Amino acid sequence: MNNKTIEHYLSKLEHLEFKFKSHVQNNNEIHIELEDSSKLIEFCTILKLEINLRLLTMIYCDERKINHAFSLRYLLGSDTDDVFFFVVIFIDKKHAYFPSLSDVFPYSIKYEREINDMFGIQTQGDTTLKPLLLHDFQKNIFPLRKDFHANTELNYTPRKFEFTPITGDGICEIPVGPIHAGIIEPGHFRFSVLGENIVNMETRLGYTHKGIEKIAESMSINNVVLLSERISGDESIANSMAFCQAIEKIAQLEIPEKSKQIRLLFAELERIYNHFGTLSGILNDVGFSYGASRLEILKEYMMQLNEKLSGSRLLFGVNQIGGVKVDISNTSLSGIHSMLDNIFQNFEKILEHIKSNSSVIDRLRNTGIIEKQTVNDLGIVGLSSICTGIDTDTRKNHPYGYYSSINFEQTPRADMEQQVKLQKRIGDVLSRFMSRVNELRYSKKLIESISNLETGEIYIPLESKLIPFSSGLGYAESHRGETLHWVMIGEDNSIFRYKIRTASFANWSVIEHAVLNNIVADFPVINKSFDFSYSGNDL
């Protein structure tokens, strides 16, 4: 982070007529503690409109042991500069409510519902928040409070969840899930249809909630790396890298250059195999089995390469705090380049066949449209936002690891602007399909940017005790989008609070808008074109 950039933002804050304390932490984090929490909405409105920040997540923390209060951190970020803002307020345990930001950032409601589930704290004046992740969980028991333990005795009195009724002449309701015909994870979709057209859909997720954030508090930080890989198995590199970077920031640990290169290689290999799988799934859902099977073969080649390099098809066990566990030689790097050349030659041939099939293109075009304004209102990230012209790519906007060595101006996405212009209406399944195609080519470019690996170590051990209650933000761009891991260290290098916000958690709500005015039969391909993770959402 350029010091002048931080000074620029600090000078902007000085001109605001609010009382607060501020300090810079971890090079690109500006922490702001408001003296008067009733000014929060006004303050965040100014940050949005005048400084052009967006809300990334809300981090609630039981700090009664430290500060005799709960804390709430509103994390906001810039898409033009590598800077993050933490706006902090403290909530007295006697007055357990906080201001709602839904008038400023409409999508803040999902974070407010999450906080209500996990801590039992509601927004001021609102007693109608639906449960978000916890199913049939006892009333007045809140698992992320420090006084909740695994052996806490539960008396079964579940919280209620009711779908919003949609009424009118001819309206029919179709429940789908939570168990589906296949091996996909569970999720409930409640459709309201008029004839064949969908007029409303409400999702209920949380069926795969595992208590990841709570479990981490009882584990060593090295074991939490393994836990982070299993948040969503196909994002093992992105999630473990974000967690490791959070700890490395707190420890002020600069990892070896070679390990940064290896992390980039595996992050892009993870992106490639997942995008091949998603493109295959889209074609399968429109009945083009030939294209689907050919792309599945390419995905299989990539997973075999993963296993050859790391010992795991899903790339488990690559990252560790201080670097990586897996070394790659320049000979292996040449093999990666050669194999990708062959795979992508086949891919381009398959793609030409797909593009020449008018029935496939017709099924994808104008299906599942999301407008740019909807993307803004819902805080959508990753490919789902990029295909509407909103670039939230963390690799470029907040370069981390070896991505900070990439000249993104000289390595643009392949024909991204041209592809968007070609679409009559951006944001449909076809634009998401073609955006994935461009992402695949882009990943190959990034891997090719490493022509020679550095010599030396791939790992620096963490030997010192971390300062209790210090914190750090780690982040990565998974194949689904911006991934955030915030960690507060406890005593003896334990985890005091671990907050995870995956791209899937940020994005799931958009599918309720994308299906409107489509037919129920198109729901599978619309759903697959986003490729959200149930497990990554539910944690």
RONUVO-67276 format. One line per field, with one value per residue (C-alpha): residue in one letter; residue number from 1; x, y, z. Coordinates in pm, 1 decimal. Layout:
N
type: [A, ...]
seq: [NUM, ...]
px: [X, ...]
py: [Y, ...]
pz: [Z, ...]
//
This chain:
539
type: [M, N, N, K, T, I, E, H, Y, L, S, K, L, E, H, L, E, F, K, F, K, S, H, V, Q, N, N, N, E, I, H, I, E, L, E, D, S, S, K, L, I, E, F, C, T, I, L, K, L, E, I, N, L, R, L, L, T, M, I, Y, C, D, E, R, K, I, N, H, A, F, S, L, R, Y, L, L, G, S, D, T, D, D, V, F, F, F, V, V, I, F, I, D, K, K, H, A, Y, F, P, S, L, S, D, V, F, P, Y, S, I, K, Y, E, R, E, I, N, D, M, F, G, I, Q, T, Q, G, D, T, T, L, K, P, L, L, L, H, D, F, Q, K, N, I, F, P, L, R, K, D, F, H, A, N, T, E, L, N, Y, T, P, R, K, F, E, F, T, P, I, T, G, D, G, I, C, E, I, P, V, G, P, I, H, A, G, I, I, E, P, G, H, F, R, F, S, V, L, G, E, N, I, V, N, M, E, T, R, L, G, Y, T, H, K, G, I, E, K, I, A, E, S, M, S, I, N, N, V, V, L, L, S, E, R, I, S, G, D, E, S, I, A, N, S, M, A, F, C, Q, A, I, E, K, I, A, Q, L, E, I, P, E, K, S, K, Q, I, R, L, L, F, A, E, L, E, R, I, Y, N, H, F, G, T, L, S, G, I, L, N, D, V, G, F, S, Y, G, A, S, R, L, E, I, L, K, E, Y, M, M, Q, L, N, E, K, L, S, G, S, R, L, L, F, G, V, N, Q, I, G, G, V, K, V, D, I, S, N, T, S, L, S, G, I, H, S, M, L, D, N, I, F, Q, N, F, E, K, I, L, E, H, I, K, S, N, S, S, V, I, D, R, L, R, N, T, G, I, I, E, K, Q, T, V, N, D, L, G, I, V, G, L, S, S, I, C, T, G, I, D, T, D, T, R, K, N, H, P, Y, G, Y, Y, S, S, I, N, F, E, Q, T, P, R, A, D, M, E, Q, Q, V, K, L, Q, K, R, I, G, D, V, L, S, R, F, M, S, R, V, N, E, L, R, Y, S, K, K, L, I, E, S, I, S, N, L, E, T, G, E, I, Y, I, P, L, E, S, K, L, I, P, F, S, S, G, L, G, Y, A, E, S, H, R, G, E, T, L, H, W, V, M, I, G, E, D, N, S, I, F, R, Y, K, I, R, T, A, S, F, A, N, W, S, V, I, E, H, A, V, L, N, N, I, V, A, D, F, P, V, I, N, K, S, F, D, F, S, Y, S, G, N, D, L]
seq: [1, 2, 3, 4, 5, 6, 7, 8, 9, 10, 11, 12, 13, 14, 15, 16, 17, 18, 19, 20, 21, 22, 23, 24, 25, 26, 27, 28, 29, 30, 31, 32, 33, 34, 35, 36, 37, 38, 39, 40, 41, 42, 43, 44, 45, 46, 47, 48, 49, 50, 51, 52, 53, 54, 55, 56, 57, 58, 59, 60, 61, 62, 63, 64, 65, 66, 67, 68, 69, 70, 71, 72, 73, 74, 75, 76, 77, 78, 79, 80, 81, 82, 83, 84, 85, 86, 87, 88, 89, 90, 91, 92, 93, 94, 95, 96, 97, 98, 99, 100, 101, 102, 103, 104, 105, 106, 107, 108, 109, 110, 111, 112, 113, 114, 115, 116, 117, 118, 119, 120, 121, 122, 123, 124, 125, 126, 127, 128, 129, 130, 131, 132, 133, 134, 135, 136, 137, 138, 139, 140, 141, 142, 143, 144, 145, 146, 147, 148, 149, 150, 151, 152, 153, 154, 155, 156, 157, 158, 159, 160, 161, 162, 163, 164, 165, 166, 167, 168, 169, 170, 171, 172, 173, 174, 175, 176, 177, 178, 179, 180, 181, 182, 183, 184, 185, 186, 187, 188, 189, 190, 191, 192, 193, 194, 195, 196, 197, 198, 199, 200, 201, 202, 203, 204, 205, 206, 207, 208, 209, 210, 211, 212, 213, 214, 215, 216, 217, 218, 219, 220, 221, 222, 223, 224, 225, 226, 227, 228, 229, 230, 231, 232, 233, 234, 235, 236, 237, 238, 239, 240, 241, 242, 243, 244, 245, 246, 247, 248, 249, 250, 251, 252, 253, 254, 255, 256, 257, 258, 259, 260, 261, 262, 263, 264, 265, 266, 267, 268, 269, 270, 271, 272, 273, 274, 275, 276, 277, 278, 279, 280, 281, 282, 283, 284, 285, 286, 287, 288, 289, 290, 291, 292, 293, 294, 295, 296, 297, 298, 299, 300, 301, 302, 303, 304, 305, 306, 307, 308, 309, 310, 311, 312, 313, 314, 315, 316, 317, 318, 319, 320, 321, 322, 323, 324, 325, 326, 327, 328, 329, 330, 331, 332, 333, 334, 335, 336, 337, 338, 339, 340, 341, 342, 343, 344, 345, 346, 347, 348, 349, 350, 351, 352, 353, 354, 355, 356, 357, 358, 359, 360, 361, 362, 363, 364, 365, 366, 367, 368, 369, 370, 371, 372, 373, 374, 375, 376, 377, 378, 379, 380, 381, 382, 383, 384, 385, 386, 387, 388, 389, 390, 391, 392, 393, 394, 395, 396, 397, 398, 399, 400, 401, 402, 403, 404, 405, 406, 407, 408, 409, 410, 411, 412, 413, 414, 415, 416, 417, 418, 419, 420, 421, 422, 423, 424, 425, 426, 427, 428, 429, 430, 431, 432, 433, 434, 435, 436, 437, 438, 439, 440, 441, 442, 443, 444, 445, 446, 447, 448, 449, 450, 451, 452, 453, 454, 455, 456, 457, 458, 459, 460, 461, 462, 463, 464, 465, 466, 467, 468, 469, 470, 471, 472, 473, 474, 475, 476, 477, 478, 479, 480, 481, 482, 483, 484, 485, 486, 487, 488, 489, 490, 491, 492, 493, 494, 495, 496, 497, 498, 499, 500, 501, 502, 503, 504, 505, 506, 507, 508, 509, 510, 511, 512, 513, 514, 515, 516, 517, 518, 519, 520, 521, 522, 523, 524, 525, 526, 527, 528, 529, 530, 531, 532, 533, 534, 535, 536, 537, 538, 539]
px: [0.0, 128.9, 157.2, 30.7, -290.7, -349.2, -269.7, -516.0, -798.7, -702.6, -714.9, -1064.6, -1171.3, -1032.7, -1278.0, -1579.1, -1772.6, -1776.3, -1598.7, -1390.4, -1053.8, -858.9, -540.4, -373.2, -307.0, -147.6, -52.5, -391.6, -647.7, -792.1, -972.4, -1227.1, -1399.9, -1708.8, -1772.4, -2145.9, -2292.9, -2614.8, -2412.0, -2324.3, -2581.4, -2488.7, -2117.1, -2145.8, -2362.8, -2078.5, -1824.5, -2041.9, -2130.6, -1822.9, -1541.3, -1704.8, -1677.8, -1894.5, -1987.6, -1794.5, -1912.9, -2011.8, -1804.1, -1972.0, -1754.1, -1819.9, -1554.3, -1712.4, -1394.0, -1180.2, -1396.2, -1705.6, -1913.2, -1990.4, -1815.7, -1940.8, -1700.7, -1840.5, -1582.0, -1590.0, -1356.4, -1254.2, -1250.4, -1003.2, -741.2, -596.6, -754.0, -1004.6, -1205.8, -1315.5, -1586.0, -1614.3, -1890.2, -1929.7, -2264.1, -2338.5, -2465.4, -2756.9, -2875.9, -2834.3, -2922.6, -2743.5, -2839.7, -2943.3, -2754.9, -3019.9, -3114.5, -2752.0, -2652.1, -2971.0, -2780.9, -2666.1, -2986.3, -2827.4, -2538.7, -2786.1, -2982.6, -2659.1, -2570.2, -2917.2, -2876.7, -2531.5, -2536.0, -2903.2, -2853.2, -3112.2, -3118.4, -3274.7, -3655.2, -3670.8, -3799.0, -3896.4, -3562.0, -3597.1, -3342.7, -3070.7, -2847.7, -2966.6, -3245.8, -3461.8, -3205.7, -3317.1, -3442.4, -3214.4, -2906.9, -2650.7, -2350.4, -2090.5, -2119.0, -1829.5, -2059.0, -2184.9, -1993.9, -2031.3, -2169.4, -2428.7, -2756.2, -3030.0, -3402.5, -3567.8, -3773.8, -3693.0, -3702.0, -3962.4, -3899.2, -4194.4, -4178.9, -4336.7, -4680.4, -4742.7, -5114.0, -5327.1, -5543.2, -5367.1, -5056.7, -4921.9, -4643.5, -4375.9, -4136.2, -3802.5, -3554.8, -3385.9, -3291.9, -3235.5, -3218.8, -2842.0, -2539.7, -2552.8, -2581.3, -2917.4, -3105.3, -3475.8, -3623.2, -3986.7, -4124.4, -4440.4, -4550.9, -4823.4, -4870.1, -4511.9, -4353.3, -4176.6, -4312.0, -4121.4, -3864.4, -3743.7, -3439.7, -3368.8, -3014.2, -2815.2, -2869.3, -2491.7, -2404.6, -2103.4, -2011.0, -1673.5, -1617.6, -1695.9, -1491.1, -1186.4, -1186.6, -1090.8, -819.8, -455.4, -394.5, -208.6, -506.9, -740.0, -556.5, -688.3, -1033.8, -1037.2, -965.6, -1289.0, -1519.0, -1597.6, -1384.4, -1350.1, -1216.1, -947.1, -664.6, -854.5, -986.9, -665.4, -462.8, -690.3, -664.6, -286.3, -248.5, -454.4, -220.9, 88.3, -31.3, -81.3, 264.2, 419.0, 563.6, 692.5, 682.3, 944.2, 899.3, 893.5, 603.9, 412.7, 465.7, 351.6, 38.8, -50.6, 3.9, -223.7, -486.3, -514.3, -512.1, -801.6, -984.6, -930.8, -1060.3, -1366.7, -1457.8, -1429.9, -1671.0, -1920.1, -1919.6, -1980.6, -2271.2, -2431.7, -2419.2, -2554.7, -2852.5, -2948.3, -2913.2, -2586.8, -2424.5, -2144.4, -2003.2, -2059.3, -1868.5, -1576.1, -1537.9, -1560.6, -1263.1, -1065.7, -1162.9, -1042.1, -706.7, -674.6, -759.1, -504.4, -248.9, -351.9, -291.4, 43.3, 166.2, 16.1, -104.1, -465.2, -716.8, -881.4, -547.0, -576.6, -254.6, -82.4, -87.1, 54.2, 118.1, 448.4, 439.3, 349.8, 407.4, 442.6, 753.4, 754.9, 1067.0, 1125.1, 1102.2, 753.7, 664.1, 756.3, 533.8, 244.6, 283.9, 300.1, -6.7, -209.8, -119.4, -260.0, -570.8, -652.4, -601.1, -872.1, -1082.8, -1081.8, -1193.0, -1477.8, -1573.7, -1603.0, -1834.2, -2047.3, -2068.9, -2177.5, -2467.2, -2754.0, -2988.0, -2740.3, -2677.1, -3050.5, -3110.5, -2843.9, -2919.1, -3168.3, -3209.5, -3159.4, -3088.8, -2952.8, -2923.0, -2623.3, -2830.1, -2939.8, -2576.7, -2494.6, -2794.6, -2715.5, -2340.3, -2258.4, -1893.0, -1680.3, -1778.7, -2146.4, -2061.5, -1786.3, -2024.9, -2232.9, -1930.8, -1857.5, -1500.8, -1458.1, -1151.1, -949.9, -637.1, -627.8, -802.6, -623.3, -320.9, -188.0, 103.6, 260.9, -34.4, 128.7, 407.6, 163.7, 117.4, -259.3, -259.2, -41.0, -231.7, -597.9, -880.9, -909.4, -1161.1, -1378.3, -1505.9, -1570.2, -1765.5, -1983.1, -2056.7, -2158.8, -2441.1, -2773.8, -2842.0, -2555.2, -2600.9, -2771.0, -2655.3, -2471.5, -2270.0, -2180.4, -2080.4, -1855.7, -1715.8, -1600.0, -1437.8, -1246.4, -1156.6, -1006.8, -789.5, -695.3, -584.9, -366.3, -208.7, -134.7, 29.8, 233.8, 354.9, 568.7, 837.6, 1092.0, 1054.8, 1268.8, 1523.4, 1528.8, 1289.7, 915.8, 830.8, 925.7, 808.0, 601.3, 813.5, 692.7, 388.3, 127.9, -3.6, -333.8, -641.5, -452.3, -632.2, -577.8, -774.7, -681.7, -839.7, -828.7, -1019.9, -1172.6, -1328.6, -1656.6, -1519.4, -1395.2, -1320.7, -1254.4, -1112.4, -1077.5, -899.7, -861.2, -593.6, -657.9, -413.4, -134.5, -181.3, -541.9, -828.0, -1049.1, -1274.7, -1271.9, -1503.6, -1541.0, -1726.3, -1716.7, -1831.2, -2123.0, -2252.1, -2236.8, -2403.2, -2675.9, -2953.9, -2908.7, -3058.2, -3398.2, -3386.5, -3231.3, -3515.7, -3797.9, -4006.5, -3824.0, -3984.5, -3920.9, -3749.3, -3475.3, -3396.1, -3126.1, -2920.9, -2964.2, -2853.2, -2554.7, -2445.5, -2378.0, -2227.4, -2266.1, -2155.9, -2408.0, -2135.2, -1941.4, -2253.4, -2362.1, -2022.9]
py: [0.0, 342.5, 565.9, 859.5, 668.2, 612.0, 977.5, 1077.8, 885.9, 1002.7, 1363.9, 1303.2, 1171.7, 1478.8, 1700.7, 1502.3, 1654.0, 1342.6, 1255.0, 941.3, 784.8, 635.1, 440.7, 253.0, -117.7, -383.9, -124.5, -99.5, -107.8, 216.4, 153.3, 414.0, 406.1, 626.1, 797.0, 824.6, 509.9, 696.7, 874.3, 544.0, 563.0, 920.7, 838.6, 529.4, 721.7, 968.8, 686.8, 536.1, 852.0, 1068.8, 814.3, 548.1, 256.6, -55.0, -268.2, -596.5, -762.3, -700.0, -856.3, -898.5, -999.2, -1084.5, -869.3, -861.6, -1021.3, -740.4, -427.9, -528.9, -492.3, -643.6, -488.8, -449.8, -378.9, -262.4, -355.1, -132.4, -144.0, 50.6, -94.5, 166.3, 170.3, -99.6, 22.6, -117.2, 74.5, -80.5, 132.6, 13.8, 65.2, -90.9, -217.9, -225.0, -566.0, -393.8, -233.3, -519.0, -359.6, -176.3, 59.6, -98.5, 4.9, -132.1, 217.1, 278.2, -71.2, -274.8, -603.5, -539.8, -718.9, -1062.7, -972.5, -837.1, -1164.1, -1359.5, -1152.7, -1210.5, -1587.1, -1615.3, -1349.5, -1272.3, -901.3, -722.8, -403.2, -109.5, -126.8, -444.5, -766.4, -940.9, -1072.0, -1422.4, -1688.2, -1713.1, -2012.5, -2186.2, -2441.0, -2550.9, -2407.6, -2330.7, -1982.8, -1767.0, -1980.8, -1801.3, -2010.3, -1739.6, -1582.2, -1671.2, -1822.1, -2085.1, -2413.3, -2747.9, -2903.4, -2629.1, -2796.7, -2730.5, -2737.2, -2787.2, -2476.0, -2398.9, -2062.8, -2028.7, -1968.9, -1887.6, -1834.0, -1511.2, -1598.7, -1482.3, -1461.1, -1376.9, -1536.5, -1826.7, -1819.9, -2166.1, -2256.4, -2512.4, -2626.5, -2759.4, -2919.5, -2922.6, -3268.4, -3267.9, -3534.4, -3573.9, -3544.3, -3166.7, -3010.6, -2924.9, -2598.3, -2512.8, -2301.7, -2192.1, -2086.4, -1886.4, -1921.5, -1780.5, -2028.9, -2124.6, -1791.9, -1744.4, -1437.9, -1492.3, -1726.6, -1742.7, -1943.7, -2108.5, -2227.6, -2326.5, -2702.3, -2758.5, -2526.7, -2680.2, -2417.3, -2345.4, -2012.3, -2159.5, -2474.7, -2263.9, -2109.2, -2446.4, -2533.2, -2436.8, -2185.4, -2448.1, -2682.9, -2398.7, -2393.1, -2746.2, -2638.0, -2342.3, -2575.8, -2756.5, -2453.2, -2544.9, -2821.7, -2670.8, -2344.7, -2503.6, -2285.6, -1955.6, -2001.9, -2137.8, -1865.1, -1592.5, -1737.7, -1777.5, -1420.2, -1292.1, -1465.2, -1357.0, -995.9, -1014.5, -1170.6, -925.8, -1232.3, -1182.9, -1518.9, -1625.0, -1504.8, -1859.9, -1953.3, -1651.5, -1778.8, -2129.1, -1993.4, -1804.2, -2114.3, -2329.1, -2053.9, -2029.4, -2407.3, -2423.0, -2155.9, -2339.0, -2680.0, -2524.6, -2311.8, -2614.7, -2797.2, -2509.8, -2466.3, -2838.6, -2818.1, -2532.4, -2732.4, -3039.3, -2839.6, -2733.6, -3088.2, -3050.8, -3366.2, -3375.5, -3036.8, -3117.8, -3446.0, -3291.2, -3019.2, -3274.4, -3450.3, -3125.1, -3083.3, -3435.9, -3358.2, -3057.3, -3257.8, -3521.1, -3240.5, -3115.5, -3459.4, -3496.6, -3164.9, -3165.8, -3518.1, -3398.6, -3362.2, -3081.1, -2923.4, -2990.3, -2951.6, -2690.8, -2380.1, -2332.5, -2028.6, -1886.4, -2028.9, -2358.1, -2728.9, -2821.4, -2734.1, -2698.4, -2714.3, -2525.0, -2858.7, -2910.7, -2552.0, -2622.4, -2931.6, -2720.4, -2475.0, -2759.1, -2936.5, -2615.1, -2544.3, -2882.9, -2851.0, -2502.3, -2601.7, -2863.0, -2611.8, -2358.2, -2629.0, -2731.4, -2366.3, -2311.0, -2611.1, -2470.2, -2121.2, -2266.5, -2453.4, -2204.9, -2408.8, -2393.8, -2020.8, -1949.6, -2132.6, -1924.2, -1582.2, -1363.7, -1632.3, -1541.9, -1172.2, -956.7, -582.4, -375.8, -183.7, -510.7, -617.7, -289.7, -306.2, -662.7, -621.2, -896.4, -988.1, -1196.6, -1318.6, -1247.3, -876.8, -873.2, -991.5, -677.0, -449.1, -411.0, -519.6, -650.7, -866.8, -880.3, -988.0, -651.0, -416.5, -545.2, -732.4, -989.0, -1229.9, -1259.4, -1082.0, -757.2, -835.6, -864.1, -564.6, -586.1, -305.7, -518.4, -838.8, -747.2, -996.2, -1150.1, -945.9, -888.0, -546.7, -670.8, -970.3, -753.2, -516.5, -808.0, -899.5, -730.2, -737.0, -803.0, -1022.7, -1327.3, -1690.4, -1643.1, -1350.0, -1552.9, -1844.3, -1624.0, -1447.2, -1784.6, -1851.7, -1525.9, -1605.2, -1935.6, -1760.6, -1499.6, -1766.5, -1923.6, -1581.6, -1532.3, -1874.3, -1798.9, -1476.1, -1700.0, -1828.4, -1902.2, -1986.6, -1820.1, -2027.2, -2066.8, -2159.4, -2211.2, -2167.1, -1948.7, -2087.1, -1875.1, -1881.4, -1585.2, -1544.1, -1324.2, -1022.5, -1120.2, -952.9, -822.6, -872.9, -895.7, -925.9, -1186.4, -1199.8, -1387.9, -1414.2, -1759.6, -1877.3, -1745.4, -1407.3, -1199.3, -1406.9, -1244.3, -1396.0, -1175.9, -1313.8, -1182.5, -1367.5, -1480.2, -1574.4, -1824.1, -1799.4, -1918.3, -1791.1, -1542.2, -1463.7, -1595.1, -1427.0, -1570.4, -1410.9, -1615.0, -1495.1, -1738.0, -1573.9, -1235.8, -1361.1, -1618.2, -1358.9, -1257.9, -1582.2, -1475.3, -1186.1, -1373.0, -1627.9, -1372.7, -1396.1, -1715.4, -2058.9, -2315.3, -2543.9, -2282.1, -2265.9, -2539.6, -2366.4, -2024.7, -2170.9, -2347.3, -2034.8, -1869.3, -2185.3, -2076.5, -2304.3, -2420.8, -2523.2, -2202.4, -2001.5, -2201.9, -2235.1]
pz: [0.0, -96.1, 213.4, 7.6, -60.3, 310.4, 382.8, 110.6, 277.3, 626.4, 506.8, 371.0, 711.1, 888.2, 700.7, 823.9, 1113.6, 1331.4, 1653.7, 1617.0, 1682.9, 1393.4, 1335.4, 1050.5, 1089.9, 866.6, 600.6, 427.5, 710.7, 850.1, 1179.6, 1289.8, 1627.6, 1635.5, 1968.9, 1898.3, 1742.3, 1659.2, 1386.7, 1218.0, 937.8, 849.6, 863.3, 640.3, 393.6, 347.3, 308.3, 35.3, -157.1, -113.7, -79.6, -300.0, -57.6, -49.8, 249.1, 243.3, 563.9, 925.5, 1203.5, 1540.0, 1831.9, 2195.6, 2362.9, 2706.4, 2840.3, 2695.8, 2674.9, 2875.8, 2559.8, 2222.3, 1924.3, 1569.4, 1284.4, 953.7, 691.1, 383.2, 86.0, -220.4, -572.6, -693.8, -415.1, -194.0, 128.4, 378.7, 638.4, 968.6, 1128.3, 1488.6, 1742.5, 2086.4, 2208.8, 2580.0, 2688.4, 2863.9, 2537.9, 2292.5, 1960.5, 1682.6, 1397.5, 1067.8, 753.3, 516.9, 395.9, 294.2, 184.7, 122.0, 135.9, 493.7, 602.0, 548.2, 778.8, 1034.3, 1019.2, 1067.0, 1374.0, 1516.4, 1466.1, 1616.8, 1891.2, 1959.0, 1886.7, 1674.5, 1477.9, 1656.1, 1653.5, 1440.3, 1595.2, 1270.7, 1141.0, 998.2, 1093.5, 828.7, 896.9, 1211.8, 1167.8, 1460.4, 1700.6, 2053.3, 2128.7, 2345.3, 2273.0, 2058.5, 1953.9, 1886.8, 2228.1, 2455.2, 2717.6, 2471.0, 2480.4, 2307.2, 2625.1, 2680.8, 2775.0, 2518.6, 2584.7, 2248.3, 2163.9, 1799.4, 1628.5, 1358.3, 990.4, 766.4, 391.7, 272.2, 127.5, -230.2, -308.3, -609.5, -873.8, -1040.1, -817.2, -742.8, -500.6, -585.0, -310.3, -439.3, -199.5, 37.4, -94.8, -469.9, -738.8, -748.4, -522.3, -484.0, -139.6, 19.1, -22.5, -25.4, -305.5, -273.8, -614.0, -671.2, -1032.4, -1252.7, -1531.4, -1614.0, -1519.3, -1186.7, -1005.8, -680.4, -532.3, -173.5, -72.1, 257.4, 314.1, 622.9, 594.2, 579.6, 869.0, 1043.7, 1300.1, 1136.7, 1310.9, 1655.2, 1601.4, 1512.2, 1861.0, 2011.2, 1757.4, 1712.5, 1434.1, 1229.7, 1246.3, 1148.0, 813.1, 754.8, 871.5, 632.1, 339.0, 417.4, 425.8, 65.8, -78.3, -425.7, -275.1, -56.9, -191.1, -180.8, 172.5, 323.8, 152.5, 292.5, 643.9, 623.8, 502.3, 795.2, 1043.2, 849.0, 864.3, 1240.0, 1282.0, 1031.9, 863.1, 509.0, 333.9, 73.6, -284.0, -416.9, -189.4, -321.7, -675.7, -582.1, -412.9, -731.6, -946.2, -732.5, -698.5, -1077.3, -1123.8, -875.9, -1075.1, -1406.1, -1300.4, -1137.0, -1438.5, -1668.6, -1436.8, -1427.9, -1806.6, -1838.5, -1594.0, -1785.7, -2109.4, -1934.1, -1804.0, -2157.8, -2290.2, -2484.6, -2350.9, -2607.8, -2502.1, -2134.0, -2154.4, -2345.5, -2083.9, -1803.2, -1962.5, -1946.7, -1582.9, -1515.0, -1677.4, -1448.2, -1136.9, -1233.0, -1265.5, -919.4, -773.0, -947.5, -810.4, -460.1, -383.8, -372.3, -653.5, -454.7, -359.5, 13.1, 209.6, -8.1, 212.0, 559.0, 775.0, 656.3, 304.7, 137.8, 198.1, -168.8, -366.6, -745.2, -959.7, -1282.6, -1462.1, -1315.6, -1409.0, -1772.4, -1754.6, -1626.6, -1915.1, -2168.6, -2030.7, -2018.0, -2381.0, -2483.6, -2267.5, -2393.4, -2757.7, -2704.4, -2514.0, -2798.0, -3043.1, -2812.8, -2766.6, -3142.8, -3162.2, -2878.6, -3030.8, -3364.9, -3202.9, -3225.5, -3004.8, -2715.1, -2757.0, -2780.3, -2450.7, -2276.7, -2425.3, -2230.8, -1964.7, -1600.1, -1653.5, -1370.6, -1416.0, -1311.1, -1056.4, -894.9, -866.2, -691.6, -458.8, -351.1, -308.7, -559.1, -614.5, -846.6, -1189.3, -1118.2, -1099.3, -1361.4, -1633.4, -1576.6, -1601.8, -1226.9, -1153.8, -799.9, -871.6, -548.1, -735.8, -910.0, -666.8, -354.2, -490.5, -244.6, -254.2, -597.1, -759.9, -645.6, -895.5, -1187.4, -1416.0, -1460.6, -1715.4, -1943.1, -1855.3, -1915.6, -1920.5, -2266.8, -2464.4, -2156.2, -2266.2, -2618.6, -2491.1, -2269.7, -2559.2, -2779.4, -2543.8, -2618.2, -2245.2, -2010.8, -1707.5, -1864.2, -1857.6, -2186.6, -2049.6, -1740.6, -1966.0, -2180.1, -1873.3, -1744.0, -2079.9, -2044.8, -1684.6, -1800.3, -2057.0, -1797.8, -1548.3, -1814.1, -1880.8, -1511.6, -1487.4, -1800.1, -1634.9, -1410.6, -1645.0, -1375.0, -1008.3, -746.3, -557.1, -182.0, 94.8, 54.7, 421.9, 719.2, 1055.4, 1290.4, 1604.9, 1808.1, 2028.7, 1864.2, 2053.3, 2219.1, 2068.0, 1765.5, 1435.8, 1062.0, 739.3, 479.6, 135.9, -190.1, -516.7, -541.9, -867.3, -721.3, -618.4, -328.3, -17.3, 322.3, 642.2, 951.3, 1256.7, 1609.7, 1804.6, 2160.1, 2433.9, 2360.8, 1982.0, 2003.7, 1788.0, 1972.1, 1674.3, 1319.0, 1070.8, 721.3, 432.0, 115.4, -225.4, -204.1, 114.6, -57.3, -375.8, -305.1, -285.0, -650.7, -778.6, -639.4, -886.5, -1178.8, -1198.7, -1218.6, -1537.5, -1635.4, -1642.9, -1371.1, -1623.4, -1667.7, -1295.4, -1308.2, -1578.0, -1412.0, -1079.7, -1236.6, -1424.9, -1087.8, -931.9, -570.7, -289.4, -29.1, 214.5, 154.7, 238.5, 540.8, 711.7]
//
